Amino acid sequence: MNWTDLIFDLLRAGLSETRIASKIGSSRRAVNMLKNGQIREPRWSAGNKLLALHKSYVNGGFIHDRTKTAQLGAVLADGVS
């Protein structure tokens, strides 16, 4: 999996580019450029947070299970550590 795929998964899970950027401490423009392949690699800290965000939303089942909205809200409220 590459960075573009991770971002598209998060977009399918319902996050906006702005929300992803906020969660990983980056700009919406940087997320968009990463999604479109204009940036090949994010900063280490942003990449690490992007992986954690992907794990919590996609691997955690949020992308496939819409009944977990309470859990999704909790993740959004708590943020990524």
C-alpha positions in Angstrom: 0.0 0.0 0.0 1.2 3.5 -0.8 0.4 6.9 0.6 -2.2 7.7 -2.1 -4.1 4.5 -1.2 -4.1 5.4 2.5 -5.5 8.8 1.8 -8.2 7.4 -0.6 -9.2 4.9 2.0 -9.6 7.7 4.6 -11.6 9.7 2.1 -13.9 6.7 1.5 -14.2 6.4 5.3 -15.8 9.9 5.3 -12.9 12.1 6.2 -12.2 15.2 4.2 -8.7 16.3 3.1 -9.0 19.1 5.6 -9.8 16.7 8.5 -7.0 14.4 7.5 -4.6 17.3 7.4 -5.8 18.5 10.9 -5.3 15.0 12.3 -1.8 14.6 11.0 -0.6 18.2 11.6 -0.2 19.1 8.0 -1.9 21.3 5.5 -4.9 20.4 3.2 -2.7 21.3 0.3 0.0 18.8 1.4 -2.6 16.0 1.8 -3.9 16.8 -1.7 -0.5 16.8 -3.2 0.3 13.5 -1.5 -3.0 12.0 -2.7 -2.2 13.1 -6.3 1.4 11.9 -6.2 2.9 15.3 -6.3 4.6 14.6 -3.0 6.2 11.1 -2.8 6.8 11.0 0.9 5.3 12.9 3.8 7.4 14.2 6.7 8.1 11.3 9.1 5.8 12.6 11.8 2.9 13.2 9.4 3.5 9.8 7.8 3.5 8.1 11.2 0.2 9.9 12.1 -1.3 9.0 8.7 -0.5 5.3 9.3 -2.1 5.5 12.8 -5.2 7.3 11.4 -5.6 4.7 8.6 -5.3 1.9 11.1 -7.9 3.4 13.4 -10.4 4.1 10.6 -9.9 1.4 8.0 -8.3 -1.5 9.9 -10.6 -0.7 12.8 -13.6 -1.4 10.5 -15.0 2.1 10.2 -14.8 2.1 6.5 -17.0 -1.0 6.2 -19.3 -0.8 9.3 -21.5 2.3 9.4 -23.0 1.1 12.8 -19.8 2.2 14.6 -20.6 5.9 14.4 -20.2 6.3 18.2 -16.7 4.8 18.0 -15.9 7.0 15.0 -17.0 10.1 16.9 -14.8 9.1 19.8 -11.8 8.7 17.5 -12.5 12.1 16.0 -12.8 13.7 19.4 -9.7 12.1 20.9 -7.4 12.5 17.9 -4.4 10.4 17.0 -1.6 10.2 19.5 
